[in-house]
């Protein structure tokens, strides 16, 4: 019942600004002024398991596709008027009422005022097309956060009618305006989840969760470090939520942080928490999609032997003897771009303190570390681009660091899958963004020379010869 769900996608509507608001947060950085709550910093090594609350997986799926964790948004009347003719359904099983009419990334919600709203949901970032079908749990590597969301919000506001609708729209618009500078990137696929969350925290009292128009903490840096959205089907294996080993204890508190957009009291957060434990239970049942193309069984068997001897210490075993070590690997050992981990670690006495002092952190501990967790490799073939910042476009390039492009871009918004390199087909560029005249072209360029965008490190595949790498790639298709 709880296998990955596949549905046919169609044309997406005006959801860019909405999709900014509900995202799986990839790290908590920091600011001054939060309550004096201790923050433990994690050391490299195994991450201990923490008990998770039980939940009803079926109820969790129902909540995921029908309930709103972001409880402010655009009045439905204005949404329908600004987005043209109603879209057909996306075939997402279990969507009810108005939700059955909306794109999969949007959810209908009736506010206390009685106004029906349209707001973003988790699937905006955590579902993506794969071979013509939508896969729940696959991070969307083609999300576009390059546009200013305020422009879209103001444009939609022209269709709002009546005092109650205006009040709901204004509340939503104010929140978007407050976080807009931290919700924009200049590269397709770079996810600003971390920066958005920190900006929201800065506007909230950690004890009451009341919203303040003026920030209560110094706002985070305007430098938005990129992150690649990890697949949901690994939730059941992971002891920590985020790339840097942060997010220990009760996972639900981290998962529902998107509610800080609109949830203005502990009582409201407690209501969401009561059903979000079911969402977490559902996510723990997800399985990785199977590789859909032919696999050379003999070559894969050779690759499995190589994997067992070279890769299991960090990434674990699969199959009948499955074991995942939950290993936080030190920065100097893994060698990948350190910016994301360093930012969270160096400033943990600020935003991490906010989290630990808040309702969200009551059964959790942020615990940032100077390293990155070696992830589970279930369905790794489907999760390009690679590394925590999405800087390496294929698994072949990940296993041979000399083949990684300095500048690259996907061939299109819907590129073909490369069965040899294991990743979306991309174009290697000789120069960066400056070679393109228009911003529309420039935003597709991934420039690994930028801070936080580096593609260095994880050079463990470099000593292998070409035949060994081919065998290892063939085995990775089976996971």
C-alpha positions in Angstrom: 0.0 0.0 0.0 2.8 2.4 0.8 5.1 1.9 -2.2 6.2 5.1 -4.0 3.2 6.6 -5.7 3.5 7.4 -9.4 1.1 9.9 -11.1 1.1 11.5 -14.5 2.2 15.2 -14.3 0.7 17.9 -16.5 1.5 21.6 -17.0 2.3 23.4 -13.8 0.4 26.6 -12.8 1.5 29.7 -11.0 3.1 28.0 -8.0 6.6 29.5 -7.9 6.1 31.8 -4.9 3.9 29.3 -3.1 6.5 26.5 -3.5 9.1 28.7 -1.7 7.2 28.4 1.5 7.0 24.6 2.2 10.3 22.9 2.0 12.3 20.2 3.8 14.8 22.4 5.7 18.5 21.3 5.1 20.1 23.0 8.0 19.7 25.6 10.8 22.3 28.4 10.9 22.2 31.1 13.5 21.7 34.6 14.9 22.3 36.5 18.1 19.7 37.2 20.8 17.9 33.8 21.2 17.2 32.4 24.7 20.2 30.9 26.6 19.6 27.2 25.7 22.7 25.0 25.3 23.5 23.8 21.9 25.5 20.5 21.6 27.8 20.3 18.6 28.2 16.9 17.0 31.5 15.1 16.6 32.2 13.0 13.4 31.3 9.4 13.8 28.2 7.3 14.1 25.0 9.2 14.9 23.0 7.4 17.6 19.4 6.4 17.0 16.6 8.4 18.7 13.1 6.9 19.3 10.5 8.3 16.9 6.8 8.7 17.8 4.5 6.1 16.2 1.9 7.2 13.7 -0.6 5.9 11.3 1.0 5.8 7.8 -2.3 5.7 6.0 -3.5 8.8 7.9 -0.2 10.4 7.1 -0.6 10.0 3.4 -4.1 11.4 3.6 -2.8 14.4 5.6 0.1 14.9 3.2 -2.1 15.3 0.1 -5.0 17.1 1.8 -4.0 19.1 4.9 -2.1 22.4 5.1 1.0 22.8 7.1 1.3 26.3 5.7 -1.9 28.0 6.9 -1.9 31.2 5.0 -2.0 31.8 1.3 -3.8 33.2 -1.7 -7.7 33.4 -1.5 -9.0 30.7 -3.9 -11.1 33.3 -5.7 -7.9 35.3 -6.6 -6.0 32.1 -7.4 -8.6 31.0 -9.9 -8.8 34.4 -11.5 -5.1 34.9 -11.8 -4.2 31.4 -13.0 -6.7 31.2 -15.9 -8.9 28.1 -16.5 -8.9 25.5 -13.8 -6.3 22.8 -14.2 -7.3 19.1 -14.7 -6.4 16.8 -11.8 -2.9 15.4 -11.5 -4.2 11.9 -10.7 -2.8 12.0 -7.2 -4.6 9.3 -5.3 -6.7 10.4 -2.3 -7.0 14.1 -3.1 -10.5 15.3 -1.9 -12.7 18.2 -2.6 -11.0 21.3 -4.0 -7.6 19.5 -3.7 -8.6 17.1 -6.5 -8.8 20.2 -8.8 -5.5 21.7 -7.8 -1.9 21.0 -9.0 -0.1 18.5 -6.8 2.1 21.2 -5.2 -0.9 23.2 -3.9 -3.5 22.5 -1.1 -6.8 24.1 -0.3 -7.3 25.4 3.2 -10.2 27.2 4.9 -9.0 29.9 7.3 -10.8 30.7 10.6 -12.2 33.8 8.8 -14.1 31.4 6.5 -12.0 32.4 3.4 -10.8 29.5 1.3 -7.1 29.7 0.6 -4.6 28.0 -1.7 -1.3 27.4 -0.2 1.9 25.4 -0.9 2.5 21.8 0.3 5.4 19.5 0.8 5.2 18.0 -2.6 6.4 21.2 -4.3 9.9 20.2 -3.4 9.5 16.6 -2.5 7.9 15.2 -5.6 9.3 15.3 -9.1 8.7 13.8 -12.6 10.8 10.8 -13.5 10.4 9.2 -16.9 7.0 10.9 -17.5 5.6 10.1 -14.0 5.5 12.0 -10.7 7.4 10.2 -7.9 6.5 11.1 -4.3 9.6 11.5 -2.3 12.0 12.4 -5.1 13.5 15.9 -4.6 12.8 18.3 -7.4 16.1 19.2 -9.0 14.6 21.7 -11.4 12.8 24.1 -9.1 13.2 27.7 -10.1 13.7 30.1 -7.1 15.2 32.8 -9.2 12.2 35.1 -9.5 11.2 37.7 -6.9 8.1 36.2 -5.1 6.8 39.6 -4.1 6.0 40.4 -7.7 3.9 37.3 -8.1 2.1 38.0 -4.8 1.3 41.6 -5.7 0.1 40.6 -9.1 -2.3 38.0 -7.6 -3.5 40.6 -5.1 -5.2 42.5 -7.9 -7.8 39.8 -8.0 -8.6 39.8 -4.2 -12.1 41.0 -3.4 -13.8 41.8 -0.1 -12.5 42.8 3.4 -12.0 39.2 4.6 -10.1 38.2 1.5 -8.0 41.3 1.6 -7.0 40.6 5.2 -6.0 37.0 4.4 -4.0 38.1 1.3 -2.3 40.9 3.3 -1.2 38.5 6.0 0.3 36.1 3.4 1.9 39.0 1.5 3.5 40.4 4.6 5.1 37.0 5.4 6.4 36.6 1.8 7.7 40.2 1.8 9.6 39.5 5.1 11.4 36.5 3.8 11.7 37.3 0.0 15.4 38.3 0.1 16.2 34.9 1.5 14.0 32.9 -0.9 15.8 33.8 -4.1 18.7 32.0 -5.8 20.3 32.8 -9.2 20.7 29.2 -10.3 18.0 26.7 -11.2 17.9 23.8 -8.7 19.6 25.6 -5.9 17.2 25.3 -3.0 17.1 28.2 -0.4 15.4 26.1 2.3 18.0 27.0 5.0 17.9 30.7 4.4 14.1 30.9 4.4 13.7 29.0 7.6 16.3 31.2 9.4 14.5 34.4 8.2 11.2 33.0 9.6 12.8 32.2 12.9 14.2 35.7 13.2 10.6 37.1 13.2 9.2 34.7 15.8 9.4 34.6 19.6 10.7 31.1 20.3 8.6 30.6 23.4 5.2 31.9 22.1 5.8 31.6 18.3 4.2 35.0 18.0 5.1 36.8 14.7 6.9 40.1 14.9 7.0 42.5 12.0 10.4 43.6 13.2 13.0 40.8 13.4 13.7 39.7 17.0 17.1 38.3 16.0 19.7 39.6 13.5 18.6 38.3 10.1 20.8 35.7 8.4 23.2 36.6 5.6 21.8 37.4 2.2 24.2 34.8 0.8 21.9 31.8 0.0 23.9 28.6 0.1 22.6 25.9 -2.2 21.2 22.6 -1.1 20.0 19.6 -3.0 16.6 18.2 -1.8 17.3 14.6 -0.4 14.9 11.8 -1.2 12.2 11.0 1.3 12.5 7.3 0.9 15.5 7.4 3.2 13.7 8.9 6.1 13.2 5.6 7.9 17.0 4.9 7.9 18.3 8.3 9.0 19.1 9.1 12.6 19.6 12.8 11.7 17.5 14.9 9.3 20.1 17.0 7.6 23.3 16.8 5.6 25.5 18.1 8.5 24.3 15.6 11.0 21.9 18.1 12.5 18.3 17.3 13.3 18.5 14.6 16.0 15.8 13.5 18.3 12.2 13.8 17.3 12.1 14.3 13.5 8.6 15.7 13.4 9.7 19.0 14.9 12.1 19.6 12.0 9.7 18.4 9.3 7.0 20.8 10.2 9.2 23.9 10.4 7.6 25.2 7.3 4.6 26.0 9.5 6.6 28.9 10.9 5.5 30.8 7.8 2.0 31.3 9.2 1.5 29.5 12.5 1.5 32.2 15.2 1.0 30.3 18.5 2.1 27.1 20.3 -1.5 25.9 20.3 -1.6 26.1 16.5 1.7 24.3 16.2 0.5 21.6 18.6 -2.5 20.9 16.3 -0.2 20.4 13.3 2.2 18.3 15.3 -0.6 15.9 16.3 -1.1 14.8 12.6 2.4 15.4 11.3 3.7 12.4 13.3 1.4 10.4 10.9 3.1 12.0 7.9 6.5 11.0 9.3 5.2 7.4 9.7 4.1 7.4 6.0 7.4 8.7 4.8 9.2 5.9 6.6 7.2 3.4 4.4 8.4 4.9 1.1 10.6 2.8 -1.1 13.0 3.9 -3.7 11.9 3.5 -7.3 13.4 0.6 -9.2 15.8 1.3 -12.0 13.6 1.1 -15.2 16.3 0.2 -17.7 18.2 -3.1 -18.4 20.9 -4.1 -15.9 23.9 -6.3 -16.7 23.6 -8.8 -13.9 27.1 -10.2 -14.2 28.7 -6.7 -14.3 26.5 -5.6 -11.3 27.7 -8.6 -9.3 31.3 -7.5 -9.9 30.4 -4.0 -8.8 28.7 -5.4 -5.6 32.0 -7.1 -4.6 33.8 -3.8 -5.2 31.2 -1.9 -3.2 31.4 -4.3 -0.3 35.1 -3.9 0.0 35.3 -0.1 -0.6 32.0 1.7 0.3 30.1 -0.1 3.0 31.9 1.6 6.0 30.2 4.9 5.2 27.2 4.0 3.0 26.3 0.6 4.5 25.1 -2.7 3.0 22.0 -3.5 1.0 19.9 -6.5 0.3 19.6 -9.4 2.7 22.3 -8.1 5.1 21.2 -4.4 4.9 22.8 -2.1 7.4 23.1 1.7 7.3 25.8 3.1 9.6 24.5 6.8 9.9 28.1 8.1 9.7 29.0 11.8 10.0 32.2 12.1 8.0 34.5 14.9 9.0 35.0 17.8 6.4 38.7 17.1 6.0 38.0 13.5 5.2 35.1 13.8 2.8 36.6 17.0 1.3 33.3 18.4 -0.2 32.4 22.0 -0.2 32.4 23.0 3.5 30.3 26.2 3.4 26.9 24.8 4.5 28.3 22.8 7.4 30.6 25.5 8.6 27.9 28.1 8.6 25.6 26.0 10.8 28.4 25.0 13.1 30.0 28.4 13.6 26.8 30.2 14.4 24.9 27.5 16.3 24.7 29.6 19.4 22.1 31.7 17.7 19.4 30.0 15.5 20.1 26.6 16.8 19.4 28.0 20.3 16.1 29.4 19.0 15.1 25.9 17.7 16.1 24.1 20.9 14.1 26.7 23.0 11.0 26.5 20.8 8.0 24.1 20.7 9.7 22.4 17.7 12.8 21.5 19.6 11.2 20.2 22.8 12.0 16.6 22.0 15.0 17.3 19.7 18.4 18.7 19.6 19.9 20.6 16.6 23.5 19.3 17.0 25.3 20.7 14.0 28.6 19.1 13.1 31.7 19.9 11.0 31.0 17.2 8.4 28.5 15.6 6.2 26.5 12.4 6.6 27.3 9.7 4.1 23.7 9.1 2.8 21.8 5.9 2.2 22.2 4.9 -1.5 18.7 3.5 -2.1 17.5 4.8 -5.4 20.7 6.7 -5.9 20.4 6.4 -9.6 17.4 8.7 -9.6 18.7 11.5 -7.4 21.0 13.5 -9.7 22.7 15.9 -9.3 24.9 14.8 -6.5 26.6 15.9 -3.3 24.8 18.1 -0.7 24.8 21.1 -3.0 23.9 19.4 -6.3 27.2 20.3 -7.8 28.0 17.0 -9.6 25.6 16.2 -12.5 26.1 12.4 -12.7 27.3 9.4 -10.7 30.0 8.7 -13.3 31.5 12.2 -12.5 31.1 11.6 -8.8 33.3 8.5 -9.1 36.0 10.2 -11.2 36.6 13.7 -9.9 38.7 14.8 -13.0 35.5 14.4 -15.1 33.4 16.9 -13.1 32.6 20.0 -15.1 33.5 23.4 -13.7 30.5 25.0 -15.4 27.5 23.1 -16.6 23.8 23.2 -17.3 21.1 20.7 -17.9 20.2 20.3 -21.6 16.6 21.3 -20.9 14.0 21.7 -18.2 13.1 18.0 -19.0 16.4 16.4 -20.0 16.8 12.8 -20.9 18.3 10.3 -18.5 21.9 9.1 -19.3 21.9 5.4 -18.7 25.7 5.3 -18.9 26.7 8.2 -16.7 23.6 7.8 -14.4 22.2 11.3 -14.3 20.3 13.9 -16.3 22.0 14.8 -19.6 23.9 18.0 -19.2 26.0 20.4 -21.3 29.6 21.1 -20.2 30.4 24.8 -20.5 33.8 26.5 -21.1 32.7 29.7 -19.2 30.3 30.7 -16.6 27.2 32.8 -16.7 28.9 35.7 -18.5 28.8 33.9 -21.8 25.0 34.3 -21.9 23.3 37.6 -22.5 19.9 37.0 -20.9 19.1 36.2 -17.3 16.8 33.5 -18.5 19.8 31.6 -19.9 22.2 32.6 -17.1 20.0 31.0 -14.4 20.6 27.5 -15.8 24.4 27.7 -15.4 25.8 25.9 -12.4 29.1 27.6 -11.5 31.2 25.4 -9.1 33.7 28.3 -8.5 31.2 30.1 -6.3 31.3 29.8 -2.5 29.0 26.9 -1.5 28.8 25.6 -5.0 32.1 23.7 -5.1 32.3 20.2 -6.6 35.5 19.1 -4.9 35.9 16.2 -2.5 34.5 12.7 -2.3 37.4 11.5 -4.5 37.2 7.9 -3.2 36.4 6.6 -6.7 39.6 8.1 -8.3 41.9 5.1 -7.6 39.5 2.8 -9.5 40.2 1.9 -13.1 37.6 2.4 -15.8 36.4 -1.2 -15.7 35.9 -1.0 -11.9 34.0 2.2 -12.2 31.7 0.7 -14.8 31.0 -2.3 -12.6 30.3 -0.1 -9.6 27.9 2.1 -11.6 26.1 -1.1 -12.7 25.7 -2.2 -9.2 24.4 1.2 -8.0 21.5 0.8 -10.5 20.3 -2.2 -8.4 19.9 -0.2 -5.1 
